[in-house]
Amino acid sequence: MAQLVGYIPAVGFEAELERELARAGVRLRGWHGDRLLLADPPAVDPAWAEDVWVDARELPVPSIKQAARTLKALQRNWALLTPPAQVRRANLIAQQLPHVSMKPLAFPDRPPSASLGGWTLLDADRMLASPTTRSPFPHGQARFVEDRETPPNRAYLKLWEALSLLDDRPGPGDLCLDLGAAPGGWTWVLASLGARVVAVDKAELAPQVAAMPGVESRRDSAFALDPKVDGPVDWVCSDVVCYPQRLYRLITRWLDAGAARNFVCTVKFQGETDVAAMDAFAALPGSRLMHLHHNKHELTWVSLASWREDCEG
């Protein structure tokens, strides 16, 4: 049975995903609707895909019950990607499948560990199903039980999502730098996890964040810090607004000095997507670039000490 790979793009960045896959030498088969880009295997991990259907295959749909039996024989947990047509038939099949909770995640709880498959109808008598997908969230769409009162802005959702996808996260005993911190959404997340946080920004933190235990506010520019003086730290976190090249120079200073173990940083694009900057960040040791569901025209760059050690090993 011929297999395919399906890529679900970040909404609004379908062209970026196509260009990224083409640059990687992936043979594209075309779009199914506007949410699933099909390609030949093997699967890759493009930054602009929020989810990847690793082992998609076409399967017959002789009847609604038989389609459900076929999916259940492959695995238990399935998320339906609504097809561009045959929506009612797809929903009838989905009703025959075991229930999978799609409730928003209550951070800092971890996402479900059980494998989640993705499927959709190609037409009335054919479906596409992948028992294995990259994201623990249905089609990469991370949803959380939001706190609409305490954090000073919604930027905290990006850090919640990034940390939900990592095996490691800040906690008690860790020292974190939050660069470009004001008004304090990311500092709020880090301090809520029990970490000590040095929040660096020329602007003030929101009062409720500045008053949190373990938070130190430093009125300075993120780019004025000297890693040899201001390190070592366990985490460098940055949602600072700057050109990608300037963030790259800042990050490499900390990497070269060996002054930070882990990084979670937002690479913000102003105007056209800076492909050269993407390549530069992706080439750093132990790196991962990803478009989070809560990102805009930006990517999140992560590098963990454990990943860099694996590269060196």
Phi and psi in degrees as GROMACS dihedral restraints (atoms count N, CA, C in turn):
[ dihedral_restraints ]
;  ai    aj    ak    al  type     phi  dphi    fc
    3     4     5     6     1   -66.3    20    10
    4     5     6     7     1   137.0    20    10
    6     7     8     9     1  -108.4    20    10
    7     8     9    10     1   154.3    20    10
    9    10    11    12     1  -128.1    20    10
   10    11    12    13     1   171.6    20    10
   12    13    14    15     1  -121.2    20    10
   13    14    15    16     1   136.8    20    10
   15    16    17    18     1  -115.3    20    10
   16    17    18    19     1   134.7    20    10
   18    19    20    21     1  -117.8    20    10
   19    20    21    22     1   127.1    20    10
   21    22    23    24     1  -102.9    20    10
   22    23    24    25     1   114.4    20    10
   24    25    26    27     1   -79.3    20    10
   25    26    27    28     1   160.3    20    10
   27    28    29    30     1   -64.5    20    10
   28    29    30    31     1   134.9    20    10
   30    31    32    33     1   -60.5    20    10
   31    32    33    34     1   127.5    20    10
   33    34    35    36     1    93.2    20    10
   34    35    36    37     1    -7.7    20    10
   36    37    38    39     1  -124.1    20    10
   37    38    39    40     1    36.1    20    10
   39    40    41    42     1   -63.4    20    10
   40    41    42    43     1   -39.5    20    10
   42    43    44    45     1   -66.1    20    10
   43    44    45    46     1   -38.4    20    10
   45    46    47    48     1   -61.5    20    10
   46    47    48    49     1   -40.5    20    10
   48    49    50    51     1   -65.2    20    10
   49    50    51    52     1   -44.9    20    10
   51    52    53    54     1   -58.9    20    10
   52    53    54    55     1   -45.5    20    10
   54    55    56    57     1   -64.4    20    10
   55    56    57    58     1   -40.6    20    10
   57    58    59    60     1   -64.0    20    10
   58    59    60    61     1   -43.9    20    10
   60    61    62    63     1   -67.2    20    10
   61    62    63    64     1   -39.4    20    10
   63    64    65    66     1   -63.5    20    10
   64    65    66    67     1   -40.6    20    10
   66    67    68    69     1   -64.5    20    10
   67    68    69    70     1   -28.5    20    10
   69    70    71    72     1   -83.4    20    10
   70    71    72    73     1     0.4    20    10
   72    73    74    75     1    80.8    20    10
   73    74    75    76     1    16.9    20    10
   75    76    77    78     1   -79.1    20    10
   76    77    78    79     1   133.3    20    10
   78    79    80    81     1   -84.1    20    10
   79    80    81    82     1   116.1    20    10
   81    82    83    84     1   -88.2    20    10
   82    83    84    85     1   140.4    20    10
   84    85    86    87     1  -101.1    20    10
   85    86    87    88     1   -18.3    20    10
   87    88    89    90     1   120.5    20    10
   88    89    90    91     1   176.2    20    10
   90    91    92    93     1   -94.9    20    10
   91    92    93    94     1   142.0    20    10
   93    94    95    96     1  -106.7    20    10
   94    95    96    97     1   106.6    20    10
   96    97    98    99     1    66.9    20    10
   97    98    99   100     1  -149.2    20    10
   99   100   101   102     1  -115.0    20    10
  100   101   102   103     1    11.9    20    10
  102   103   104   105     1  -120.6    20    10
  103   104   105   106     1    -5.1    20    10
  105   106   107   108     1  -138.2    20    10
  106   107   108   109     1   114.7    20    10
  108   109   110   111     1   -99.6    20    10
  109   110   111   112     1   120.1    20    10
  111   112   113   114     1   -96.4    20    10
  112   113   114   115     1   144.5    20    10
  114   115   116   117     1  -151.8    20    10
  115   116   117   118     1   166.3    20    10
  117   118   119   120     1   -75.1    20    10
  118   119   120   121     1   150.9    20    10
  120   121   122   123     1   -71.2    20    10
  121   122   123   124     1   164.9    20    10
  123   124   125   126     1   -83.7    20    10
  124   125   126   127     1   163.7    20    10
  126   127   128   129     1   -72.6    20    10
  127   128   129   130     1   142.4    20    10
  129   130   131   132     1  -118.7    20    10
  130   131   132   133     1   178.2    20    10
  132   133   134   135     1  -119.1    20    10
  133   134   135   136     1    75.7    20    10
  135   136   137   138     1   -70.7    20    10
  136   137   138   139     1   145.6    20    10
  138   139   140   141     1   -64.2    20    10
  139   140   141   142     1   -33.8    20    10
  141   142   143   144     1   -87.7    20    10
  142   143   144   145     1     5.9    20    10
  144   145   146   147     1   -98.7    20    10
  145   146   147   148     1   128.4    20    10
  147   148   149   150     1   -83.5    20    10
  148   149   150   151     1   -19.4    20    10
  150   151   152   153     1  -153.2    20    10
  151   152   153   154     1   154.9    20    10
  153   154   155   156     1  -130.2    20    10
  154   155   156   157     1   126.5    20    10
  156   157   158   159     1   -87.7    20    10
  157   158   159   160     1   103.5    20    10
  159   160   161   162     1   -71.8    20    10
  160   161   162   163     1   -39.2    20    10
  162   163   164   165     1  -134.4    20    10
  163   164   165   166     1    57.6    20    10
  165   166   167   168     1   -72.2    20    10
  166   167   168   169     1   144.3    20    10
  168   169   170   171     1  -145.4    20    10
  169   170   171   172     1   146.4    20    10
  171   172   173   174     1   -78.1    20    10
  172   173   174   175     1   136.4    20    10
  174   175   176   177     1  -135.2    20    10
  175   176   177   178     1   147.1    20    10
  177   178   179   180     1   -73.2    20    10
  178   179   180   181     1   152.9    20    10
  180   181   182   183     1  -125.0    20    10
  181   182   183   184     1    77.6    20    10
  183   184   185   186     1   -69.2    20    10
  184   185   186   187     1   -27.1    20    10
  186   187   188   189     1  -160.6    20    10
  187   188   189   190     1   166.6    20    10
  189   190   191   192     1   -63.2    20    10
  190   191   192   193     1   -46.4    20    10
  192   193   194   195     1   -65.3    20    10
  193   194   195   196     1   -39.9    20    10
  195   196   197   198     1   -68.1    20    10
  196   197   198   199     1   -37.0    20    10
  198   199   200   201     1   -61.6    20    10
  199   200   201   202     1   -43.3    20    10
  201   202   203   204     1   -64.0    20    10
  202   203   204   205     1   -41.0    20    10
  204   205   206   207     1   -63.2    20    10
  205   206   207   208     1   -39.2    20    10
  207   208   209   210     1   -62.6    20    10
  208   209   210   211     1   -44.4    20    10
  210   211   212   213     1   -65.2    20    10
  211   212   213   214     1   -44.4    20    10
  213   214   215   216     1   -64.3    20    10
  214   215   216   217     1   -27.8    20    10
  216   217   218   219     1   -71.9    20    10
  217   218   219   220     1   -23.9    20    10
  219   220   221   222     1   -82.9    20    10
  220   221   222   223     1   -42.7    20    10
  222   223   224   225     1  -173.9    20    10
  223   224   225   226     1   174.4    20    10
  225   226   227   228     1   -86.3    20    10
  226   227   228   229     1   -41.9    20    10
  228   229   230   231     1  -100.5    20    10
  229   230   231   232     1   119.7    20    10
  231   232   233   234     1  -132.5    20    10
  232   233   234   235     1   144.1    20    10
  234   235   236   237     1  -120.4    20    10
  235   236   237   238     1   124.5    20    10
  237   238   239   240     1   -80.9    20    10
  238   239   240   241     1   125.9    20    10
  240   241   242   243     1   -91.6    20    10
  241   242   243   244     1   112.9    20    10
  243   244   245   246     1   -56.5    20    10
  244   245   246   247     1   123.5    20    10
  246   247   248   249     1   -76.5    20    10
  247   248   249   250     1   162.5    20    10
  249   250   251   252     1   -70.8    20    10
  250   251   252   253     1   -19.3    20    10
  252   253   254   255     1  -142.2    20    10
  253   254   255   256     1   172.6    20    10
  255   256   257   258     1    59.6    20    10
  256   257   258   259     1    37.0    20    10
  258   259   260   261     1   -66.0    20    10
  259   260   261   262     1   -43.2    20    10
  261   262   263   264     1   -62.6    20    10
  262   263   264   265     1   -43.5    20    10
  264   265   266   267     1   -63.7    20    10
  265   266   267   268     1   -40.4    20    10
  267   268   269   270     1   -62.8    20    10
  268   269   270   271     1   -41.7    20    10
  270   271   272   273     1   -66.8    20    10
  271   272   273   274     1   -35.1    20    10
  273   274   275   276     1   -65.3    20    10
  274   275   276   277     1   -38.4    20    10
  276   277   278   279     1   -64.9    20    10
  277   278   279   280     1   -45.1    20    10
  279   280   281   282     1   -59.1    20    10
  280   281   282   283     1   -34.6    20    10
  282   283   284   285     1   -66.8    20    10
  283   284   285   286     1   -19.5    20    10
  285   286   287   288     1   -87.5    20    10
  286   287   288   289     1    -5.5    20    10
  288   289   290   291     1   -93.0    20    10
  289   290   291   292     1   157.1    20    10
  291   292   293   294     1   -57.9    20    10
  292   293   294   295     1   146.3    20    10
  294   295   296   297     1   -68.1    20    10
  295   296   297   298     1   134.7    20    10
  297   298   299   300     1  -122.6    20    10
  298   299   300   301     1   123.5    20    10
  300   301   302   303     1   -66.1    20    10
  301   302   303   304     1   126.5    20    10
  303   304   305   306     1  -112.1    20    10
  304   305   306   307     1    24.1    20    10
  306   307   308   309     1   -65.9    20    10
  307   308   309   310     1   148.7    20    10
  309   310   311   312     1   -58.4    20    10
  310   311   312   313     1   146.2    20    10
  312   313   314   315     1   -79.8    20    10
  313   314   315   316     1   136.0    20    10
  315   316   317   318     1   -94.5    20    10
  316   317   318   319     1    91.9    20    10
  318   319   320   321     1   -61.7    20    10
  319   320   321   322     1   138.1    20    10
  321   322   323   324     1   -93.8    20    10
  322   323   324   325     1    20.1    20    10
  324   325   326   327     1   -56.5    20    10
  325   326   327   328     1   150.4    20    10
  327   328   329   330     1   -83.4    20    10
  328   329   330   331     1   152.5    20    10
  330   331   332   333     1   -63.2    20    10
  331   332   333   334     1   159.2    20    10
  333   334   335   336     1   -55.5    20    10
  334   335   336   337     1   139.6    20    10
  336   337   338   339     1   -88.5    20    10
  337   338   339   340     1   -16.3    20    10
  339   340   341   342     1   -67.3    20    10
  340   341   342   343     1   140.6    20    10
  342   343   344   345     1   -59.6    20    10
  343   344   345   346     1   140.9    20    10
  345   346   347   348     1  -121.7    20    10
  346   347   348   349     1   124.2    20    10
  348   349   350   351     1   -94.1    20    10
  349   350   351   352     1   160.9    20    10
  351   352   353   354     1  -124.8    20    10
  352   353   354   355     1   142.4    20    10
  354   355   356   357     1  -149.3    20    10
  355   356   357   358     1   160.9    20    10
  357   358   359   360     1  -157.8    20    10
  358   359   360   361     1   164.5    20    10
  360   361   362   363     1   -91.1    20    10
  361   362   363   364     1   134.7    20    10
  363   364   365   366     1   -85.8    20    10
  364   365   366   367     1   -38.9    20    10
  366   367   368   369     1  -159.7    20    10
  367   368   369   370     1  -167.4    20    10
  369   370   371   372     1   -63.0    20    10
  370   371   372   373     1   -30.7    20    10
  372   373   374   375     1  -119.0    20    10
  373   374   375   376     1    15.7    20    10
  375   376   377   378     1  -141.5    20    10
  376   377   378   379     1   139.4    20    10
  378   379   380   381     1  -127.6    20    10
  379   380   381   382     1   162.4    20    10
  381   382   383   384     1  -117.2    20    10
  382   383   384   385     1   126.6    20    10
  384   385   386   387     1  -136.7    20    10
  385   386   387   388     1   136.6    20    10
  387   388   389   390     1  -125.5    20    10
  388   389   390   391     1   109.8    20    10
  390   391   392   393     1   -64.9    20    10
  391   392   393   394     1   -20.0    20    10
  393   394   395   396     1  -119.7    20    10
  394   395   396   397     1   129.7    20    10
  396   397   398   399     1  -131.8    20    10
  397   398   399   400     1   159.0    20    10
  399   400   401   402     1   -76.5    20    10
  400   401   402   403     1   -36.5    20    10
  402   403   404   405     1   -92.9    20    10
  403   404   405   406     1   142.1    20    10
  405   406   407   408     1   -76.4    20    10
  406   407   408   409     1   -11.9    20    10
  408   409   410   411     1   -97.1    20    10
  409   410   411   412     1   144.5    20    10
  411   412   413   414     1   -56.1    20    10
  412   413   414   415     1   114.1    20    10
  414   415   416   417     1    58.6    20    10
  415   416   417   418     1    25.8    20    10
  417   418   419   420     1    77.9    20    10
  418   419   420   421     1     6.2    20    10
  420   421   422   423     1   -90.5    20    10
  421   422   423   424     1    87.2    20    10
  423   424   425   426     1   -71.6    20    10
  424   425   426   427     1   125.4    20    10
  426   427   428   429     1  -126.2    20    10
  427   428   429   430     1   141.0    20    10
  429   430   431   432     1  -127.9    20    10
  430   431   432   433     1   156.4    20    10
  432   433   434   435     1   -73.6    20    10
  433   434   435   436     1   104.5    20    10
  435   436   437   438     1   -80.7    20    10
  436   437   438   439     1   150.0    20    10
  438   439   440   441     1  -103.5    20    10
  439   440   441   442     1   104.5    20    10
  441   442   443   444     1   -94.5    20    10
  442   443   444   445     1     7.5    20    10
  444   445   446   447     1  -117.6    20    10
  445   446   447   448     1   -43.9    20    10
  447   448   449   450     1   -82.0    20    10
  448   449   450   451     1   -52.9    20    10
  450   451   452   453     1   -67.8    20    10
  451   452   453   454     1   149.0    20    10
  453   454   455   456     1   -79.4    20    10
  454   455   456   457     1   -13.1    20    10
  456   457   458   459     1  -157.2    20    10
  457   458   459   460     1   177.4    20    10
  459   460   461   462     1   -89.6    20    10
  460   461   462   463     1     4.2    20    10
  462   463   464   465     1   -62.9    20    10
  463   464   465   466     1   -21.1    20    10
  465   466   467   468     1   -59.7    20    10
  466   467   468   469     1   -27.4    20    10
  468   469   470   471     1   -64.0    20    10
  469   470   471   472     1   -33.3    20    10
  471   472   473   474     1   -63.1    20    10
  472   473   474   475     1   -44.3    20    10
  474   475   476   477     1   -71.3    20    10
  475   476   477   478     1   -38.9    20    10
  477   478   479   480     1   -54.6    20    10
  478   479   480   481     1   -47.2    20    10
  480   481   482   483     1   -65.9    20    10
  481   482   483   484     1   -45.9    20    10
  483   484   485   486     1   -59.0    20    10
  484   485   486   487     1   -46.5    20    10
  486   487   488   489     1   -70.2    20    10
  487   488   489   490     1   -26.4    20    10
  489   490   491   492     1   -68.5    20    10
  490   491   492   493     1   -24.4    20    10
  492   493   494   495     1   -92.5    20    10
  493   494   495   496     1    -4.3    20    10
  495   496   497   498     1  -105.1    20    10
  496   497   498   499     1   150.0    20    10
  498   499   500   501     1   -74.0    20    10
  499   500   501   502     1   -25.2    20    10
  501   502   503   504     1  -114.3    20    10
  502   503   504   505     1   154.5    20    10
  504   505   506   507     1  -157.5    20    10
  505   506   507   508     1   158.4    20    10
  507   508   509   510     1   -63.5    20    10
  508   509   510   511     1   154.4    20    10
  510   511   512   513     1  -163.6    20    10
  511   512   513   514     1  -171.7    20    10
  513   514   515   516     1   -53.6    20    10
  514   515   516   517     1   135.4    20    10
  516   517   518   519     1    92.0    20    10
  517   518   519   520     1   -13.6    20    10
  519   520   521   522     1   -88.4    20    10
  520   521   522   523     1   144.4    20    10
  522   523   524   525     1  -108.1    20    10
  523   524   525   526     1   124.5    20    10
  525   526   527   528     1  -119.2    20    10
  526   527   528   529     1   139.9    20    10
  528   529   530   531     1  -100.5    20    10
  529   530   531   532     1   128.4    20    10
  531   532   533   534     1  -111.5    20    10
  532   533   534   535     1   105.9    20    10
  534   535   536   537     1   -91.5    20    10
  535   536   537   538     1   133.2    20    10
  537   538   539   540     1    66.9    20    10
  538   539   540   541     1    45.2    20    10
  540   541   542   543     1   -72.9    20    10
  541   542   543   544     1   -36.2    20    10
  543   544   545   546     1   -61.5    20    10
  544   545   546   547     1   141.7    20    10
  546   547   548   549     1   -81.4    20    10
  547   548   549   550     1    -4.7    20    10
  549   550   551   552     1   122.8    20    10
  550   551   552   553     1    16.7    20    10
  552   553   554   555     1   -59.3    20    10
  553   554   555   556     1   -44.5    20    10
  555   556   557   558     1   -74.2    20    10
  556   557   558   559     1   -37.6    20    10
  558   559   560   561     1   -59.2    20    10
  559   560   561   562     1   -40.2    20    10
  561   562   563   564     1   -59.3    20    10
  562   563   564   565     1   -43.4    20    10
  564   565   566   567     1   -63.2    20    10
  565   566   567   568     1   -49.8    20    10
  567   568   569   570     1   -63.1    20    10
  568   569   570   571     1   -44.3    20    10
  570   571   572   573     1   -68.2    20    10
  571   572   573   574     1   -34.4    20    10
  573   574   575   576     1   -63.8    20    10
  574   575   576   577     1   -26.3    20    10
  576   577   578   579     1   -83.5    20    10
  577   578   579   580     1    -1.7    20    10
  579   580   581   582     1    94.9    20    10
  580   581   582   583     1     3.4    20    10
  582   583   584   585     1   -80.4    20    10
  583   584   585   586     1   157.5    20    10
  585   586   587   588     1   -84.9    20    10
  586   587   588   589     1   138.4    20    10
  588   589   590   591     1  -130.9    20    10
  589   590   591   592     1   127.4    20    10
  591   592   593   594     1  -101.3    20    10
  592   593   594   595     1   109.1    20    10
  594   595   596   597     1   -94.5    20    10
  595   596   597   598     1   115.3    20    10
  597   598   599   600     1  -108.7    20    10
  598   599   600   601     1   119.8    20    10
  600   601   602   603     1  -170.1    20    10
  601   602   603   604     1   146.8    20    10
  603   604   605   606     1   -72.2    20    10
  604   605   606   607     1   -21.7    20    10
  606   607   608   609     1   -91.4    20    10
  607   608   609   610     1   165.5    20    10
  609   610   611   612     1   -81.8    20    10
  610   611   612   613     1   148.8    20    10
  612   613   614   615     1   -74.4    20    10
  613   614   615   616     1   154.5    20    10
  615   616   617   618     1   -60.4    20    10
  616   617   618   619     1   140.3    20    10
  618   619   620   621     1   -55.0    20    10
  619   620   621   622     1   -39.2    20    10
  621   622   623   624     1   -69.1    20    10
  622   623   624   625     1   -25.4    20    10
  624   625   626   627     1   -81.6    20    10
  625   626   627   628     1   -43.7    20    10
  627   628   629   630     1   -59.9    20    10
  628   629   630   631     1   -28.2    20    10
  630   631   632   633     1   -85.2    20    10
  631   632   633   634     1    -3.6    20    10
  633   634   635   636     1   -69.4    20    10
  634   635   636   637     1   144.4    20    10
  636   637   638   639     1   -58.9    20    10
  637   638   639   640     1   136.9    20    10
  639   640   641   642     1    86.6    20    10
  640   641   642   643     1     0.5    20    10
  642   643   644   645     1   -98.6    20    10
  643   644   645   646     1   127.0    20    10
  645   646   647   648     1  -117.3    20    10
  646   647   648   649     1   125.3    20    10
  648   649   650   651     1   -97.3    20    10
  649   650   651   652     1   127.6    20    10
  651   652   653   654     1  -121.6    20    10
  652   653   654   655     1   113.4    20    10
  654   655   656   657     1   -82.7    20    10
  655   656   657   658     1    89.6    20    10
  657   658   659   660     1  -158.4    20    10
  658   659   660   661     1   171.4    20    10
  660   661   662   663     1   -87.4    20    10
  661   662   663   664     1   138.5    20    10
  663   664   665   666     1   -59.0    20    10
  664   665   666   667     1   -28.7    20    10
  666   667   668   669     1   -84.7    20    10
  667   668   669   670     1    -7.3    20    10
  669   670   671   672     1   -89.3    20    10
  670   671   672   673     1    -9.3    20    10
  672   673   674   675     1   -71.6    20    10
  673   674   675   676     1   146.4    20    10
  675   676   677   678     1  -109.9    20    10
  676   677   678   679     1   111.9    20    10
  678   679   680   681     1   -54.7    20    10
  679   680   681   682     1   -32.6    20    10
  681   682   683   684     1   -72.2    20    10
  682   683   684   685     1   -21.4    20    10
  684   685   686   687     1  -101.0    20    10
  685   686   687   688     1   -43.2    20    10
  687   688   689   690     1   -91.7    20    10
  688   689   690   691     1    -5.4    20    10
  690   691   692   693     1   -99.9    20    10
  691   692   693   694     1  -178.7    20    10
  693   694   695   696     1   -82.5    20    10
  694   695   696   697     1   156.8    20    10
  696   697   698   699     1  -133.9    20    10
  697   698   699   700     1   161.9    20    10
  699   700   701   702     1   -84.9    20    10
  700   701   702   703     1   -35.0    20    10
  702   703   704   705     1  -137.8    20    10
  703   704   705   706     1   132.5    20    10
  705   706   707   708     1  -107.8    20    10
  706   707   708   709     1   118.4    20    10
  708   709   710   711     1  -118.7    20    10
  709   710   711   712     1   135.4    20    10
  711   712   713   714     1  -144.9    20    10
  712   713   714   715     1   125.0    20    10
  714   715   716   717     1  -120.5    20    10
  715   716   717   718     1    27.5    20    10
  717   718   719   720     1   -68.9    20    10
  718   719   720   721     1   144.6    20    10
  720   721   722   723     1   -87.0    20    10
  721   722   723   724     1   112.7    20    10
  723   724   725   726     1  -164.0    20    10
  724   725   726   727     1   167.8    20    10
  726   727   728   729     1   -68.0    20    10
  727   728   729   730     1   147.6    20    10
  729   730   731   732     1   -55.6    20    10
  730   731   732   733     1   -38.0    20    10
  732   733   734   735     1   -63.2    20    10
  733   734   735   736     1   -35.9    20    10
  735   736   737   738     1   -70.0    20    10
  736   737   738   739     1   -39.7    20    10
  738   739   740   741     1   -64.0    20    10
  739   740   741   742     1   -39.6    20    10
  741   742   743   744     1   -59.9    20    10
  742   743   744   745     1   -44.5    20    10
  744   745   746   747     1   -63.4    20    10
  745   746   747   748     1   -39.1    20    10
  747   748   749   750     1   -63.1    20    10
  748   749   750   751     1   -47.1    20    10
  750   751   752   753     1   -64.0    20    10
  751   752   753   754     1   -44.4    20    10
  753   754   755   756     1   -66.4    20    10
  754   755   756   757     1   -27.9    20    10
  756   757   758   759     1   -62.8    20    10
  757   758   759   760     1   -43.3    20    10
  759   760   761   762     1   -69.4    20    10
  760   761   762   763     1   -38.5    20    10
  762   763   764   765     1   -65.8    20    10
  763   764   765   766     1   -47.1    20    10
  765   766   767   768     1   -62.9    20    10
  766   767   768   769     1   -32.8    20    10
  768   769   770   771     1   -80.7    20    10
  769   770   771   772     1    -9.5    20    10
  771   772   773   774     1    60.9    20    10
  772   773   774   775     1    33.4    20    10
  774   775   776   777     1  -101.3    20    10
  775   776   777   778     1     2.1    20    10
  777   778   779   780     1  -145.4    20    10
  778   779   780   781     1   138.5    20    10
  780   781   782   783     1   -86.3    20    10
  781   782   783   784     1   -41.4    20    10
  783   784   785   786     1  -133.8    20    10
  784   785   786   787     1   148.8    20    10
  786   787   788   789     1  -134.0    20    10
  787   788   789   790     1   137.3    20    10
  789   790   791   792     1  -135.5    20    10
  790   791   792   793     1   111.5    20    10
  792   793   794   795     1  -136.4    20    10
  793   794   795   796     1   143.4    20    10
  795   796   797   798     1   -93.5    20    10
  796   797   798   799     1   124.3    20    10
  798   799   800   801     1   -97.5    20    10
  799   800   801   802     1   108.4    20    10
  801   802   803   804     1   -99.4    20    10
  802   803   804   805     1   131.5    20    10
  804   805   806   807     1  -101.0    20    10
  805   806   807   808     1   133.7    20    10
  807   808   809   810     1  -116.8    20    10
  808   809   810   811     1   107.5    20    10
  810   811   812   813     1    91.9    20    10
  811   812   813   814     1  -135.3    20    10
  813   814   815   816     1   -69.2    20    10
  814   815   816   817     1   152.6    20    10
  816   817   818   819     1   -64.1    20    10
  817   818   819   820     1   127.4    20    10
  819   820   821   822     1   -86.4    20    10
  820   821   822   823     1    94.6    20    10
  822   823   824   825     1   -67.2    20    10
  823   824   825   826     1   -37.4    20    10
  825   826   827   828     1   -62.5    20    10
  826   827   828   829     1   -39.0    20    10
  828   829   830   831     1   -66.8    20    10
  829   830   831   832     1   -39.9    20    10
  831   832   833   834     1   -57.4    20    10
  832   833   834   835     1   -46.0    20    10
  834   835   836   837     1   -62.6    20    10
  835   836   837   838     1   -39.2    20    10
  837   838   839   840     1   -65.4    20    10
  838   839   840   841     1   -44.5    20    10
  840   841   842   843     1   -66.3    20    10
  841   842   843   844     1   -41.0    20    10
  843   844   845   846     1   -64.3    20    10
  844   845   846   847     1   -26.8    20    10
  846   847   848   849     1   -82.1    20    10
  847   848   849   850     1   -11.0    20    10
  849   850   851   852     1   -67.4    20    10
  850   851   852   853     1   146.1    20    10
  852   853   854   855     1   -59.3    20    10
  853   854   855   856     1   137.8    20    10
  855   856   857   858     1    60.2    20    10
  856   857   858   859     1    43.0    20    10
  858   859   860   861     1  -107.4    20    10
  859   860   861   862     1   155.3    20    10
  861   862   863   864     1  -143.8    20    10
  862   863   864   865     1   129.1    20    10
  864   865   866   867     1  -107.3    20    10
  865   866   867   868     1   133.2    20    10
  867   868   869   870     1  -150.2    20    10
  868   869   870   871     1   145.8    20    10
  870   871   872   873     1   -93.5    20    10
  871   872   873   874     1   109.2    20    10
  873   874   875   876     1   -73.7    20    10
  874   875   876   877     1   156.7    20    10
  876   877   878   879     1   -60.5    20    10
  877   878   879   880     1   -27.1    20    10
  879   880   881   882     1   -97.2    20    10
  880   881   882   883     1     4.2    20    10
  882   883   884   885     1   -76.8    20    10
  883   884   885   886     1   155.8    20    10
  885   886   887   888     1  -104.2    20    10
  886   887   888   889     1  -129.3    20    10
  888   889   890   891     1   -83.0    20    10
  889   890   891   892     1    73.0    20    10
  891   892   893   894     1  -165.0    20    10
  892   893   894   895     1   161.4    20    10
  894   895   896   897     1  -126.2    20    10
  895   896   897   898     1   155.8    20    10
  897   898   899   900     1  -103.6    20    10
  898   899   900   901     1   125.5    20    10
  900   901   902   903     1  -105.1    20    10
  901   902   903   904     1   128.5    20    10
  903   904   905   906     1  -126.1    20    10
  904   905   906   907     1   137.4    20    10
  906   907   908   909     1  -141.4    20    10
  907   908   909   910     1   121.3    20    10
  909   910   911   912     1  -107.3    20    10
  910   911   912   913     1   148.1    20    10
  912   913   914   915     1   -56.9    20    10
  913   914   915   916     1   -39.2    20    10
  915   916   917   918     1   -64.9    20    10
  916   917   918   919     1   -35.8    20    10
  918   919   920   921     1   -68.0    20    10
  919   920   921   922     1   -41.2    20    10
  921   922   923   924     1   -66.9    20    10
  922   923   924   925     1   -36.6    20    10
  924   925   926   927     1   -64.4    20    10
  925   926   927   928     1   -37.8    20    10
  927   928   929   930     1   -63.4    20    10
  928   929   930   931     1   -37.8    20    10
  930   931   932   933     1   -66.0    20    10
  931   932   933   934     1   -40.0    20    10
  933   934   935   936     1   -69.7    20    10
  934   935   936   937     1   -32.9    20    10
